[in-house]
Amino acid sequence: MASAKPKAARESRSRPTEVVRVQTGVRIESRLLKVLKALAEYKGMTLGDLLEGIVLHALEGKTPFSRQTLRKIEELKGIYDLDLGARASHRLEEKA
């Protein structure tokens, strides 16, 4: 019996995909960065790998985090006083 998943999906799990990565200078809210760095460390991955995963999931309209990870994120947000949510994303303004 054939697997229900398409061949491409099965193959993507079995072998790595080669990519070209570039260094970039991205400005990001400082508390958000602290939470992301801490989450990457908690998950045992680099910040870049975490961000790539988040973005790739978002581009497909999927959530990148399990319930357990979402609980950890809430804990980290409390530690780093991150009170921003998605609604704030278009209303952020830098201090002069």
N, CA, C and O atoms as a DFTB+ gen file, in Angstrom:
384 C
 N C O
     1  1       0.846      -1.177       0.000
     2  2       0.000       0.000       0.000
     3  2       0.891       1.241       0.000
     4  3       1.863       1.298       0.754
     5  1       0.582       2.214      -0.817
     6  2       1.368       3.438      -0.930
     7  2       1.077       4.363       0.237
     8  3      -0.009       4.333       0.816
     9  1       2.069       5.192       0.576
    10  2       1.902       6.175       1.639
    11  2       0.934       7.255       1.190
    12  3       0.841       7.562       0.001
    13  1       0.205       7.838       2.156
    14  2      -0.756       8.886       1.851
    15  2      -0.068      10.208       1.531
    16  3      -0.666      11.076       0.894
    17  1       1.178      10.374       1.962
    18  2       1.903      11.612       1.702
    19  2       2.498      11.584       0.305
    20  3       2.927      10.532      -0.169
    21  1       2.525      12.744      -0.365
    22  2       3.155      12.808      -1.687
    23  2       4.636      12.441      -1.593
    24  3       5.266      12.613      -0.549
    25  1       5.176      11.938      -2.689
    26  2       6.570      11.503      -2.728
    27  2       7.519      12.619      -2.296
    28  3       8.461      12.362      -1.546
    29  1       7.296      13.839      -2.749
    30  2       8.176      14.957      -2.399
    31  2       8.190      15.184      -0.891
    32  3       9.244      15.462      -0.319
    33  1       7.038      15.068      -0.244
    34  2       6.974      15.261       1.207
    35  2       7.727      14.157       1.927
    36  3       8.419      14.431       2.907
    37  1       7.612      12.922       1.471
    38  2       8.326      11.803       2.092
    39  2       9.831      11.982       1.917
    40  3      10.601      11.749       2.849
    41  1      10.241      12.391       0.734
    42  2      11.665      12.546       0.459
    43  2      12.272      13.696       1.246
    44  3      13.423      13.601       1.672
    45  1      11.525      14.791       1.453
    46  2      12.077      15.939       2.156
    47  2      12.421      15.602       3.595
    48  3      13.276      16.255       4.194
    49  1      11.774      14.599       4.157
    50  2      12.068      14.190       5.522
    51  2      13.275      13.259       5.575
    52  3      13.907      13.136       6.625
    53  1      13.603      12.610       4.482
    54  2      14.647      11.602       4.517
    55  2      16.027      12.124       4.120
    56  3      17.034      11.530       4.504
    57  1      16.098      13.180       3.388
    58  2      17.421      13.679       3.009
    59  2      17.430      15.212       3.085
    60  3      16.422      15.866       2.816
    61  1      18.580      15.765       3.453
    62  2      18.680      17.221       3.600
    63  2      18.532      17.941       2.260
    64  3      18.831      17.384       1.203
    65  1      18.079      19.154       2.322
    66  2      17.982      20.017       1.158
    67  2      19.119      21.022       1.223
    68  3      19.235      21.768       2.195
    69  1      19.940      21.047       0.221
    70  2      21.046      21.992       0.202
    71  2      20.526      23.387      -0.106
    72  3      19.698      23.577      -0.997
    73  1      21.026      24.358       0.647
    74  2      20.630      25.748       0.465
    75  2      21.869      26.628       0.497
    76  3      22.938      26.198       0.931
    77  1      21.719      27.843       0.040
    78  2      22.772      28.847       0.148
    79  2      22.266      29.875       1.155
    80  3      21.209      30.476       0.963
    81  1      23.019      30.068       2.216
    82  2      22.639      31.048       3.234
    83  2      23.497      32.290       3.080
    84  3      24.657      32.213       2.677
    85  1      22.912      33.441       3.408
    86  2      23.624      34.712       3.348
    87  2      23.536      35.390       4.706
    88  3      22.560      35.225       5.439
    89  1      24.566      36.151       5.027
    90  2      24.573      36.937       6.256
    91  2      23.778      38.201       5.996
    92  3      23.937      38.836       4.954
    93  1      22.921      38.571       6.939
    94  2      22.114      39.760       6.750
    95  2      22.073      40.567       8.033
    96  3      22.202      40.022       9.129
    97  1      21.896      41.831       7.889
    98  2      21.742      42.705       9.056
    99  2      20.282      43.081       9.200
   100  3      19.787      43.953       8.486
   101  1      19.601      42.437      10.108
   102  2      18.170      42.680      10.301
   103  2      17.966      43.384      11.633
   104  3      18.514      42.965      12.652
   105  1      17.183      44.449      11.625
   106  2      16.850      45.144      12.866
   107  2      15.576      44.525      13.423
   108  3      14.616      44.292      12.687
   109  1      15.572      44.260      14.732
   110  2      14.443      43.595      15.362
   111  2      14.293      44.119      16.790
   112  3      15.282      44.487      17.424
   113  1      13.096      44.153      17.281
   114  2      12.809      44.647      18.632
   115  2      13.622      43.833      19.638
   116  3      13.670      42.607      19.548
   117  1      14.254      44.501      20.583
   118  2      15.239      43.860      21.452
   119  2      14.651      42.751      22.332
   120  3      15.281      41.705      22.486
   121  1      13.470      42.948      22.908
   122  2      12.885      41.902      23.755
   123  2      12.458      40.701      22.931
   124  3      12.564      39.562      23.384
   125  1      11.977      40.952      21.725
   126  2      11.593      39.867      20.827
   127  2      12.821      39.026      20.476
   128  3      12.755      37.797      20.448
   129  1      13.934      39.695      20.211
   130  2      15.168      38.986      19.908
   131  2      15.608      38.118      21.083
   132  3      16.046      36.985      20.886
   133  1      15.494      38.642      22.299
   134  2      15.869      37.864      23.484
   135  2      15.027      36.603      23.601
   136  3      15.550      35.528      23.896
   137  1      13.729      36.730      23.372
   138  2      12.837      35.569      23.433
   139  2      13.209      34.561      22.349
   140  3      13.261      33.360      22.613
   141  1      13.466      35.037      21.138
   142  2      13.823      34.139      20.041
   143  2      15.141      33.423      20.304
   144  3      15.257      32.225      20.045
   145  1      16.139      34.149      20.820
   146  2      17.424      33.524      21.132
   147  2      17.256      32.458      22.213
   148  3      17.817      31.367      22.113
   149  1      16.489      32.781      23.234
   150  2      16.263      31.823      24.315
   151  2      15.498      30.606      23.811
   152  3      15.791      29.480      24.213
   153  1      14.524      30.823      22.936
   154  2      13.762      29.716      22.377
   155  2      14.658      28.828      21.508
   156  3      14.567      27.602      21.569
   157  1      15.509      29.440      20.714
   158  2      16.438      28.666      19.885
   159  2      17.344      27.819      20.765
   160  3      17.585      26.649      20.467
   161  1      17.843      28.400      21.840
   162  2      18.703      27.641      22.756
   163  2      17.914      26.491      23.387
   164  3      18.417      25.371      23.482
   165  1      16.697      26.760      23.813
   166  2      15.827      25.730      24.402
   167  2      15.603      24.575      23.426
   168  3      15.586      23.410      23.822
   169  1      15.432      24.914      22.146
   170  2      15.174      23.899      21.120
   171  2      16.462      23.265      20.577
   172  3      16.402      22.327      19.783
   173  1      17.622      23.774      21.002
   174  2      18.893      23.212      20.548
   175  2      19.194      23.512      19.094
   176  3      19.709      22.662      18.367
   177  1      18.870      24.726      18.672
   178  2      19.117      25.110      17.279
   179  2      19.650      26.528      17.225
   180  3      19.632      27.249      18.223
   181  1      20.115      26.914      16.076
   182  2      20.593      28.286      15.917
   183  2      19.406      29.222      15.738
   184  3      18.305      28.798      15.384
   185  1      19.650      30.489      15.987
   186  2      18.611      31.490      15.770
   187  2      18.188      31.501      14.305
   188  3      16.999      31.615      14.006
   189  1      19.134      31.386      13.404
   190  2      18.818      31.368      11.973
   191  2      17.920      30.204      11.597
   192  3      16.959      30.371      10.846
   193  1      18.236      29.011      12.125
   194  2      17.398      27.839      11.845
   195  2      15.986      28.034      12.388
   196  3      15.011      27.670      11.730
   197  1      15.873      28.606      13.585
   198  2      14.560      28.869      14.172
   199  2      13.756      29.826      13.288
   200  3      12.588      29.576      12.991
   201  1      14.392      30.919      12.874
   202  2      13.703      31.904      12.040
   203  2      13.289      31.317      10.697
   204  3      12.182      31.571      10.222
   205  1      14.175      30.532      10.082
   206  2      13.818      29.882       8.815
   207  2      12.590      28.991       8.993
   208  3      11.675      29.012       8.169
   209  1      12.575      28.219      10.060
   210  2      11.439      27.342      10.314
   211  2      10.147      28.104      10.529
   212  3       9.100      27.728      10.001
   213  1      10.222      29.180      11.309
   214  2       9.028      29.997      11.564
   215  2       8.489      30.567      10.260
   216  3       7.289      30.498       9.994
   217  1       9.373      31.126       9.454
   218  2       8.949      31.763       8.204
   219  2       8.408      30.733       7.210
   220  3       7.383      30.975       6.572
   221  1       9.072      29.607       7.073
   222  2       8.594      28.585       6.132
   223  2       7.211      28.072       6.539
   224  3       6.358      27.846       5.681
   225  1       6.987      27.889       7.834
   226  2       5.657      27.485       8.299
   227  2       4.632      28.582       8.007
   228  3       3.545      28.308       7.499
   229  1       4.991      29.831       8.335
   230  2       4.060      30.948       8.131
   231  2       3.682      31.108       6.665
   232  3       2.531      31.411       6.352
   233  1       4.632      30.908       5.770
   234  2       4.344      31.057       4.344
   235  2       3.371      30.004       3.828
   236  3       2.761      30.177       2.773
   237  1       3.227      28.911       4.574
   238  2       2.251      27.881       4.219
   239  2       0.999      27.963       5.088
   240  3       0.120      27.104       5.010
   241  1       0.926      29.010       5.918
   242  2      -0.236      29.186       6.781
   243  2      -0.305      28.161       7.896
   244  3      -1.391      27.846       8.384
   245  1       0.843      27.636       8.305
   246  2       0.892      26.619       9.356
   247  2       1.520      27.195      10.617
   248  3       2.341      28.110      10.549
   249  1       1.136      26.661      11.752
   250  2       1.769      27.079      12.996
   251  2       3.081      26.314      13.171
   252  3       3.117      25.100      12.968
   253  1       4.150      27.003      13.542
   254  2       5.434      26.325      13.670
   255  2       5.663      25.673      15.033
   256  3       6.652      24.964      15.221
   257  1       4.745      25.910      15.997
   258  2       5.011      25.492      17.364
   259  2       3.968      24.540      17.918
   260  3       2.774      24.664      17.642
   261  1       4.442      23.592      18.703
   262  2       3.552      22.683      19.436
   263  2       2.985      23.430      20.648
   264  3       3.437      24.527      20.974
   265  1       2.009      22.836      21.300
   266  2       1.438      23.454      22.511
   267  2       2.506      23.606      23.592
   268  3       2.552      24.616      24.295
   269  1       3.355      22.601      23.716
   270  2       4.423      22.655      24.719
   271  2       5.364      23.826      24.429
   272  3       5.753      24.552      25.345
   273  1       5.726      24.010      23.173
   274  2       6.618      25.115      22.807
   275  2       5.924      26.451      23.012
   276  3       6.561      27.415      23.437
   277  1       4.632      26.528      22.719
   278  2       3.893      27.773      22.955
   279  2       3.872      28.128      24.441
   280  3       3.948      29.302      24.803
   281  1       3.769      27.116      25.298
   282  2       3.835      27.375      26.746
   283  2       5.210      27.921      27.128
   284  3       5.310      28.844      27.937
   285  1       6.267      27.355      26.547
   286  2       7.620      27.836      26.812
   287  2       7.782      29.269      26.323
   288  3       8.419      30.085      26.989
   289  1       7.214      29.579      25.169
   290  2       7.289      30.946      24.638
   291  2       6.626      31.922      25.603
   292  3       7.160      33.003      25.854
   293  1       5.476      31.554      26.142
   294  2       4.791      32.426      27.116
   295  2       5.670      32.649      28.342
   296  3       5.728      33.758      28.872
   297  1       6.352      31.602      28.793
   298  2       7.267      31.719      29.927
   299  2       8.409      32.677      29.594
   300  3       8.753      33.543      30.398
   301  1       8.989      32.520      28.418
   302  2      10.095      33.391      27.996
   303  2       9.635      34.834      27.817
   304  3      10.369      35.764      28.153
   305  1       8.443      35.026      27.297
   306  2       7.909      36.388      27.148
   307  2       7.800      37.065      28.513
   308  3       8.073      38.259      28.640
   309  1       7.407      36.314      29.518
   310  2       7.331      36.863      30.874
   311  2       8.704      37.215      31.416
   312  3       8.880      38.266      32.032
   313  1       9.667      36.351      31.194
   314  2      11.036      36.589      31.673
   315  2      11.616      37.857      31.048
   316  3      12.278      38.641      31.727
   317  1      11.369      38.052      29.766
   318  2      11.954      39.191      29.046
   319  2      10.991      40.364      28.870
   320  3      11.250      41.264      28.071
   321  1       9.895      40.357      29.602
   322  2       8.916      41.459      29.583
   323  2       8.422      41.788      28.172
   324  3       8.214      42.955      27.841
   325  1       8.239      40.774      27.359
   326  2       7.731      40.987      26.000
   327  2       6.212      40.993      26.048
   328  3       5.574      39.955      26.225
   329  1       5.650      42.175      25.887
   330  2       4.198      42.324      25.945
   331  2       3.594      42.608      24.565
   332  3       2.446      43.044      24.468
   333  1       4.347      42.368      23.525
   334  2       3.876      42.604      22.166
   335  2       3.210      41.351      21.617
   336  3       3.619      40.230      21.917
   337  1       2.182      41.561      20.810
   338  2       1.531      40.465      20.119
   339  2       1.441      40.787      18.636
   340  3       1.940      41.817      18.183
   341  1       0.811      39.912      17.897
   342  2       0.708      40.080      16.443
   343  2       0.038      41.402      16.065
   344  3       0.409      42.023      15.068
   345  1      -0.931      41.827      16.845
   346  2      -1.634      43.079      16.518
   347  2      -0.708      44.292      16.557
   348  3      -0.967      45.294      15.891
   349  1       0.359      44.203      17.326
   350  2       1.295      45.329      17.442
   351  2       2.246      45.408      16.245
   352  3       2.936      46.414      16.078
   353  1       2.291      44.388      15.428
   354  2       3.321      44.316      14.384
   355  2       3.308      45.469      13.390
   356  3       4.349      45.791      12.819
   357  1       2.182      46.085      13.173
   358  2       2.119      47.203      12.218
   359  2       2.066      48.546      12.921
   360  3       1.853      49.578      12.286
   361  1       2.263      48.533      14.243
   362  2       2.197      49.777      15.006
   363  2       3.475      50.040      15.786
   364  3       3.470      50.883      16.682
   365  1       4.553      49.362      15.486
   366  2       5.798      49.550      16.212
   367  2       6.503      50.810      15.709
   368  3       6.568      51.076      14.509
   369  1       7.021      51.567      16.658
   370  2       7.719      52.801      16.324
   371  2       8.975      52.871      17.182
   372  3       8.914      52.679      18.396
   373  1      10.113      53.147      16.551
   374  2      11.373      53.221      17.283
   375  2      11.442      54.485      18.126
   376  3      10.904      55.533      17.767
   377  1      12.128      54.349      19.270
   378  2      12.400      55.521      20.102
   379  2      13.397      56.397      19.355
   380  3      14.278      55.901      18.653
   381  1      13.244      57.676      19.514
   382  2      14.155      58.622      18.844
   383  2      15.515      58.641      19.468
   384  3      16.389      59.382      19.019
